[in-house]
Amino acid sequence: MRATRKLLDAAAGTYKTLLKPRSQWDTLTSAFATTLSILSSQTDRDKFVETVNKGIINPKILGQADMGFFMTLALHHDLSNDLFQDNGFNVEEFMEGAEPSLERFQEVLYSLDRDVLPGFTKGLKEALEDTGDAMADVKTVTDIKDLEATIEKVKGIEKTMGDEADWKKKAEEQPNSLYGQLYGMVSEHLMDACEKQFVTSVMNCYMNQIPRMCYTLESGEIHNVSVIFMPLLMFAMSVKWS
């Protein structure tokens, strides 16, 4: 999870997004604005309670996040943003479609993972053989300079494998494939992050000779969904692995 978060953070810095990521200061100021409104207006209090009762704002889920209490209040303020009102955005419809959409996303992502894995692993094995088997070097090297050289070699292999994967290019060439289906669901930087996470995960398991978990198709089930910052979601999901 931490590796995924780092990849997403790094990728997010490369691309422009419609809505700028919310800072802690933004969260606090929005939470303060909500506090003032619900203390001064019965209408706003009723609206806040109604939104919570409908599950649009889910304090139990939001409470698990950093600054969860303030995020709960800030979200109420964000939902009143003119950007959404002017464009006819309906948050209830959005929440209703979120669960099946997320389940479909997971299914396509891990179906692609299973489909790509055999060929990728074969290519990785060949790349390691061509470079003198970097995995063996990592286990036997003792000199710091040799270790640094081996690490750079491994990084080079990872970059090469990532360049060869090129999920976006394959998605554009094969729009009806699993690559194309995934690309149609996500932003460009999330597509890059998914690809990088796959490459890093497979290489880590292969280099350390540890088994990689395999997702059981059609086992994903969303249990809880909550908006944390429009239009982002936090969700709890159960899956089966083998």
N, C-alpha and C positions, 0 to 999 in steps of 0.2 A: 504493500500500500504506500509506504514512504517513497519507494522508488518511482511509483506511478505519479505521486504528487509532484516529485521533483521534475519529472519529465514534462508534466502538464504545465508546471510553473515556467519552465524554461521555454517551452513551445509558445506559451501565451505571450511571452515578451517579444516574440518575433512578428506577430501579426496584429493588425488593428481589429478591434471588436466594436460592435455597435454600441454597447454600453461599457464604459470603463469599469474595471473591477472596483468594488467598494472598499475603501480603506477603513481602518478602525475609527478614524475621526468621522467619516461619513456615517458609520453605524451609530455612533454616539449622538451626533447631531440629529439624525432622523429619529432615534429613540426619544430624544428630548422633545422634539416637535410633537410626537405622538402623546407623550406624557402630558404636555400642556393641553392638547386638544381633548383628550378624554377626561381631564380634570375640569375643563371649562364648558364642555358640551355633552348633554345627555345623548344627543343624536350620535355623536362620535363614539361614545361609550357603547351604545347599542350596536353600532356598526362593527366595532371591534369584537364584541362578544359573539355576534352573528358569524363573523368570519372565522373565529376559533371553533364555534360549534359545527360549522360546515366542514371543518378539517382543512380549510385553505391555509390557515396558520395553525401549525401543530406544535404547541409548546413542548410536548414530550420529546419530539424528535429534535427540535431546535435546541433544546436544553443540552443535548449531547455535543453541540458544537462550541467552539470558543466564543465567548461573549454571547452565549445562547439567550440569556434573558434580554439583553439589549437588542439582539437580532430579532427577537419576537416583536418587540415594539417598533423597530426600524422597518420591518416588513410591512406592517400596517400602513406606515407612512409611504413606503414605496408603491404600494398598490393603488395609491391615489395619484400617481404620477400622470401628468397630462399626456405623456407619450403613449400610454396604453389606452387612456380614455379616448383620445382623438382618433385612434386607429381601430376603435371598436373591439379591443381585446377583452375577451370574457374569461376571467380566471377560473371559473367553475368548469367551463368546457375544457380549458387547458388541463386542469387537474384530472378530469374524467378520462382524457386521452393519454395522460402521462404514463399510467401503469402498463397498458398493453404496448405502448411505444417503447418503453424501457425494456420490457421483456423481449420484444422483437430485436432491439439493438443488441442485447446480450446474446441472443440466439445467433444472429448473423455474425457478430464478432468472434464467438467461439467456434462457429462452424468454419469460418475462414481460418482460424487458428489451426484447427484439426486438418483442414485441407492443405494448408501451406507447409505444415511441420515436416512431413517426410522429405520433401524435396529440399527444404532449407537445411535440415540436418545433414543430408547427403552432401550438399554444397559446403557446409561448414567443415565436415570431416575432410573433404578434399583440400580446402583452403589451409587447414592445419597441417596436413601432410606436405603441402607445397612449401610451407614456411618452417619445416623442421619440427613439426608437432609442438607448438607453443605450450600445450597443456603439460607435456612431460618436462619442458624447460621450467615451468613455474614450480613444479614439485621438487626439482633437483638443484636449482640455482641457489647459491649461498652468497655470492658477492653482490654488493649493493648496486654497482654499475651494471652487472649482468641482469639483475632483477629489474632495474629500470628499463633496460633495453628490451627485456621480455615483455614487460607491461606495455611498452609502446608498440611492440609487435602485435600483442593481443588487441590493443585499441585499433590498430590498423586493420586487423581482420574484421573487427566489429563494424568499422566504417564501411569496409568493402561489402560485407554482407548486407548492411543497411542500404547501401546504394543499389545493390542487386535486387533487394526486395521491392523497393519503389512502388508501394501500394497505390499511390495517387496516379501514377502513370498507367498502371494496369487497370485501374478503375475507369480512366478516361478512354482507354482502348477497348475495354469490355464492360460497358455500362450495365449489362444484365447479369454480370457475374457477381460473386460474393463481394469482390472488391468494390464493384460499382454500387451494390446495394448499401454497403457500409458507408461509402463516400456520400451517398445521397442522404444519409441520416445525420452526418456530423459536419462540423466546420473543418476547414483545411488544417488548422493547427491541431485539432483533436485527432484527425486522421494520422498526422505525423506522429503524435504521441502514442497512439495505439501501435503503430508500426515499430517505433523505437522500443516500446515496452516489450513487444514480442521478441525482437532481436536480442535485447539485453537478457530477457528471461531464459530463452533457449540457450544462449551462449553460457550464461552462468551455470545452468544445470549441466550442460555438456562438459564444461571445463572442470567442474567440481565432481563430476560423475555422480550426480544425485538425480533421482527420478523427478519428472515434471508432472504435476497434477493434470489430469485430463477431465474436461467438463463433460458431463453426461447431457447430451442434447435433449432439449425440451424439458429440462428439469428446473429451469429458472422460474421463480415466482416472487413477484413484488408484494411485500407485506405492508409497508408504510411509505407514503410519499408526502413530502412537505416542500413547499417553496421556501428557499432561504434568501434568494435575491433574484428578482425578476431579471432574466427568465431562467435562472438556475434552480436545480432541484437537489434535495437530499433524499435518499431513499434507502430502505432496508430490504435486502433481497436474500433468499435462500437458494442455494444451488447444490447439485450433487457432483462430487468429484471422484475420480478413480485413479 
